[in-house]
Amino acid sequence: MQIEHKNIVLTGAASGIGKAILEQLVKLEGVRIVAADLHAFSCEHNQVAVFSGDISQSATVDALLDFAVQTMGSVDIFIANAGFAYYEQTQQANWQHIDNIYRCNTYSPIYSAHKMAELNRGRPYSVLITASFMGIYSLPGYSLYSSTKAALLSWADAYRMEKNDLGYIAMLCPVATKTHFFNTKAPVPWPTQTAEQVASAALQGLRQNKNRIYPSKLSVLTLFLNWICPLTMPVYKAIELAKFKKWLQNS
């Protein structure tokens, strides 16, 4: 889909991948943006309107889209980028803990895609959702986070076949990205990439109507290597498991 002269909603826009996407969007001709994040933030660009709210709540997503329509008249592209991770050993039965991450990472993007379908009956639209390469290959310490992203990928694969409209659903699958997302004492999975690299790949993938967007060439190579040699990922996961056990000992 062409991005120029489009009305765009972007969540998780204040930092990380979202901020990098926003910085690239504002350079495009005729683009208008509603940039959303959990907390209020400032933006100096005239074509950007800021919305703050907790998008893990359906009422907030409704309010965000209402605000976008009031501000821009329509929404052509919805970029569901907001999300967070846990790095932990999941042994306790904590319903609220599970619910919190699923509401933000999984429920909200799916709900937003359905709302975009309702909002754009009879006209083309695009939804780009930030998933993760961990949604394909989960890693120790990220069991809940990986599961939220795997659920998104599974949903998107089936939803594309179910729906009967002019919408396009793209899934962004970055590897670990050099942002505050991983600014913890937890070990960062290898390989890594910058937020700017992810943003460039995301917009290029949108233009090309890709179903899945892999910003890292190494991740694509990994898919191929694991296909021809199924020991590739088990060995890699064993390395990450050793890092996880060391982190547990030092915590």
WODA-V770582 format. One record per pair of residues at least 4 apart in sequence whose C-alpha atoms are under 8 Angstrom apart, sorted by sequence separation. I is the first residue (numbers start at 1). J is the second residue. If there is no record, write none. Layout:
BEGIN
I&J + I&J
END
This chain:
BEGIN
2&6 + 13&17 + 14&18 + 15&19 + 16&20 + 17&21 + 18&22 + 19&23 + 20&24 + 21&25 + 22&26 + 23&27 + 24&28 + 37&41 + 44&48 + 56&60 + 57&61 + 58&62 + 59&63 + 60&64 + 61&65 + 62&66 + 63&67 + 64&68 + 65&69 + 66&70 + 67&71 + 68&72 + 69&73 + 70&74 + 94&98 + 95&99 + 96&100 + 97&101 + 98&102 + 99&103 + 100&104 + 101&105 + 102&106 + 103&107 + 104&108 + 105&109 + 106&110 + 107&111 + 108&112 + 109&113 + 110&114 + 111&115 + 112&116 + 113&117 + 114&118 + 115&119 + 116&120 + 117&121 + 120&124 + 131&135 + 132&136 + 133&137 + 134&138 + 138&142 + 139&143 + 142&146 + 143&147 + 144&148 + 145&149 + 146&150 + 147&151 + 148&152 + 149&153 + 150&154 + 151&155 + 152&156 + 153&157 + 154&158 + 155&159 + 156&160 + 157&161 + 158&162 + 159&163 + 177&181 + 178&182 + 179&183 + 182&186 + 193&197 + 194&198 + 195&199 + 196&200 + 197&201 + 198&202 + 199&203 + 200&204 + 201&205 + 202&206 + 203&207 + 204&208 + 205&209 + 206&210 + 216&220 + 217&221 + 218&222 + 219&223 + 220&224 + 221&225 + 222&226 + 223&227 + 224&228 + 225&229 + 226&230 + 230&234 + 231&235 + 232&236 + 233&237 + 234&238 + 235&239 + 236&240 + 237&241 + 238&242 + 239&243 + 240&244 + 241&245 + 242&246 + 243&247 + 244&248 + 245&249 + 246&250 + 247&251 + 13&18 + 14&19 + 15&20 + 26&31 + 43&48 + 55&60 + 56&61 + 68&73 + 69&74 + 101&106 + 102&107 + 103&108 + 104&109 + 120&125 + 134&139 + 138&143 + 177&182 + 193&198 + 205&210 + 214&219 + 225&230 + 226&231 + 12&18 + 13&19 + 25&31 + 26&32 + 43&49 + 54&60 + 55&61 + 68&74 + 69&75 + 176&182 + 182&188 + 214&220 + 226&232 + 11&18 + 12&19 + 43&50 + 53&60 + 68&75 + 139&146 + 205&212 + 225&232 + 226&233 + 10&18 + 13&21 + 42&50 + 117&125 + 138&146 + 160&168 + 205&213 + 13&22 + 41&50 + 116&125 + 137&146 + 138&147 + 160&169 + 40&50 + 65&75 + 136&146 + 222&232 + 40&51 + 41&52 + 116&127 + 135&146 + 202&213 + 222&233 + 10&22 + 40&52 + 134&146 + 135&147 + 176&188 + 201&213 + 22&35 + 35&48 + 39&52 + 51&64 + 135&148 + 156&169 + 176&189 + 201&214 + 202&215 + 33&47 + 34&48 + 35&49 + 36&50 + 37&51 + 38&52 + 39&53 + 113&127 + 132&146 + 135&149 + 136&150 + 176&190 + 178&192 + 201&215 + 32&47 + 33&48 + 34&49 + 35&50 + 36&51 + 37&52 + 38&53 + 134&149 + 135&150 + 156&171 + 175&190 + 176&191 + 177&192 + 178&193 + 179&194 + 31&47 + 32&48 + 33&49 + 34&50 + 35&51 + 36&52 + 37&53 + 38&54 + 85&101 + 134&150 + 135&151 + 175&191 + 176&192 + 177&193 + 178&194 + 179&195 + 34&51 + 36&53 + 37&54 + 38&55 + 84&101 + 132&149 + 175&192 + 176&193 + 177&194 + 178&195 + 198&215 + 83&101 + 131&149 + 135&153 + 153&171 + 175&193 + 177&195 + 197&215 + 198&216 + 26&45 + 131&150 + 84&104 + 109&129 + 14&35 + 26&47 + 83&104 + 84&105 + 131&152 + 177&198 + 13&35 + 14&36 + 26&48 + 49&71 + 82&104 + 83&105 + 131&153 + 8&31 + 10&33 + 12&35 + 13&36 + 14&37 + 82&105 + 193&216 + 4&28 + 5&29 + 6&30 + 7&31 + 8&32 + 9&33 + 10&34 + 11&35 + 12&36 + 13&37 + 174&198 + 3&28 + 4&29 + 5&30 + 6&31 + 7&32 + 8&33 + 9&34 + 10&35 + 11&36 + 12&37 + 4&30 + 5&31 + 6&32 + 7&33 + 8&34 + 9&35 + 10&36 + 11&37 + 12&38 + 4&31 + 5&32 + 9&36 + 14&41 + 55&82 + 191&218 + 3&31 + 36&64 + 80&109 + 172&202 + 80&112 + 34&68 + 78&112 + 78&113 + 170&205 + 170&206 + 78&116 + 135&173 + 170&209 + 173&212 + 174&213 + 32&72 + 127&167 + 129&169 + 131&171 + 132&172 + 133&173 + 170&210 + 171&211 + 172&212 + 173&213 + 174&214 + 175&215 + 75&116 + 124&165 + 125&166 + 126&167 + 127&168 + 128&169 + 129&170 + 130&171 + 131&172 + 132&173 + 133&174 + 134&175 + 168&209 + 170&211 + 171&212 + 172&213 + 173&214 + 174&215 + 175&216 + 106&148 + 110&152 + 123&165 + 124&166 + 125&167 + 126&168 + 127&169 + 128&170 + 129&171 + 130&172 + 131&173 + 132&174 + 133&175 + 169&211 + 170&212 + 171&213 + 172&214 + 173&215 + 174&216 + 101&144 + 105&148 + 106&149 + 122&165 + 123&166 + 124&167 + 125&168 + 126&169 + 127&170 + 128&171 + 129&172 + 130&173 + 131&174 + 132&175 + 170&213 + 172&215 + 56&100 + 75&119 + 76&120 + 101&145 + 105&149 + 121&165 + 122&166 + 123&167 + 124&168 + 126&170 + 128&172 + 130&174 + 175&219 + 37&82 + 75&120 + 106&151 + 121&166 + 57&103 + 98&144 + 102&148 + 106&152 + 56&103 + 57&104 + 61&108 + 80&127 + 81&128 + 101&148 + 56&104 + 76&124 + 77&125 + 78&126 + 79&127 + 80&128 + 81&129 + 82&130 + 117&165 + 55&104 + 56&105 + 76&125 + 77&126 + 78&127 + 79&128 + 80&129 + 81&130 + 58&108 + 75&125 + 76&126 + 77&127 + 78&128 + 79&129 + 80&130 + 117&167 + 56&107 + 57&108 + 61&112 + 77&128 + 79&130 + 90&141 + 189&240 + 56&108 + 89&141 + 55&108 + 58&111 + 88&141 + 90&143 + 87&141 + 88&142 + 90&144 + 86&141 + 87&142 + 86&142 + 187&243 + 85&142 + 187&244 + 86&144 + 9&68 + 86&145 + 85&145 + 187&247 + 84&145 + 186&247 + 18&81 + 17&81 + 18&82 + 7&72 + 9&75 + 7&74 + 8&75 + 7&75 + 8&76 + 9&77 + 10&78 + 11&79 + 12&80 + 13&81 + 6&75 + 7&76 + 8&77 + 9&78 + 10&79 + 11&80 + 12&81 + 13&82 + 6&76 + 7&77 + 8&78 + 9&79 + 10&80 + 11&81 + 12&82 + 6&77 + 8&79 + 10&81 + 11&82 + 12&83 + 128&206 + 126&206 + 133&219 + 85&181 + 137&233 + 84&181 + 140&237 + 139&237 + 87&186 + 140&240 + 139&240 + 140&241 + 139&241 + 141&244 + 140&244 + 1&126 + 17&179 + 16&179 + 15&179 + 16&180 + 16&181 + 20&195 + 21&196 + 24&199 + 20&196 + 24&200 + 17&195 + 21&199 + 16&195 + 17&196 + 20&199 + 21&200 + 17&198 + 18&199 + 21&202 + 17&199 + 21&203 + 3&203 + 3&206 + 2&206 + 3&207 + 1&206 + 2&207 + 1&207 + 1&208 + 1&209
END
